[in-house]
Amino acid sequence: MLRNKDLMKNNKQITTAKEYQNLLKEIKGLLEKGLHEAYKVVDNLKVQTYWQIGERIAREELKNQDRADYGKFLINSLAVDLSIHKRDLYRCVKFYKTYPIVTTLSSQLSWWNYIELCQIDDEKERTFYQNKAIQNSWSVRKLRGEIRNNFFAKTSAKEIEQTLQSKLPSVQKAGVFKDVYDFNFIDDAATKKERDLEDQLLAKIELFLSELGNDISFLGRQVPIKIDNKTHFVDLALYHRGIPCVILVDLKIHKIDSGDIGQMNKYVSYYKLNRQYKHERDTIGLIICKDAGREEMRYTLDGLGHKIFVAKYKSKLPSDEKIKQAVKKLI
């Protein structure tokens, strides 16, 4: 069997050991970068999921605030039924109460970063550490060390104000939208067509926008777009101040297919080329539907994931058993 040195001598594409070492180093770098990005995506998903769990528990506590110790009972019951440590559920609730607006969460901070930040009660101090961690790419260990060393108290008032006022990176699109929206304020039985759903959402516009998230405002309904002398109408137009960009919304009460994706892609492209201001980021599309096939979406959205998002809506929350099964897969 030929040794590595013999192989390099016989291979005309790699003429020296030095070139091989450079290639090896470059590939190792690519692998490390890829793994880092993969871990980052997973952790961002964890942050979003834990926030939603905390929000759901807090919402249930609020509904039953007149019942003494209901929150404690709820955590104890969920911990047993979901086989999750009570400490983790309390962390989720505290995380939500500390950061009640999901769009303020940064994709540059991990779940463990947020655990450290949530231990700081003073909002000004917590924001200081949060901004410093983002600006300087602090690891969890570094953040924890700076908090324990009371870096905030040792920093001048001028630097603190500069840190608090510093402009943070704009909101990342992927972190804005949920996979499922809870439209429990609509009457599903009265929804016979898309316009019925649209009417009900706009009749409850505050609840609708609240479910979508913070920093989103309403621009209009049935917005006309003229292409090849034919007028099309986009169900809803919204605006996200944090991104900032226009969000075109298409409502579907059926299971969507590739045609719906193609239609939205056409609308988004039109808006980008004809109605987008220079200071705005590219227009994006959001299709809110009753159902969506996983494989259909995977292949149809390939290459479009940066500008078109698909989410389901539910007029009723899933059963306790379905919630239990879903959470088990994510925890």
Protein Blocks (a to p, Z undefined) as FASTA:
>chain_A
ZZfklmmmmpmklmbfklmmmmmmmmmmmmmmmmmmmmmmmmmmmmmmmmmmmmmmmmmm
mmmmmpghklmmmmmmmmmmnopafklmmmmmmmmmmmmpfklpcfkbcfklmmmmmmpm
blklmmmmmmmmmmnopafklmmmmmmnommmmpcfklmmmmmmpccddddfklmpcfbd
cdfkbcfklmmbfklmmmmmmmmmmmmmmmnoghiacfbghiacdeehiacddfbacddf
klpccddddddfbdcdfklmmmmmmmmmmmmmmmpcfkbccdddddddfbdcfklmmmmm
goplmmpccddddfbdcdfklmmmmmmmmZZ
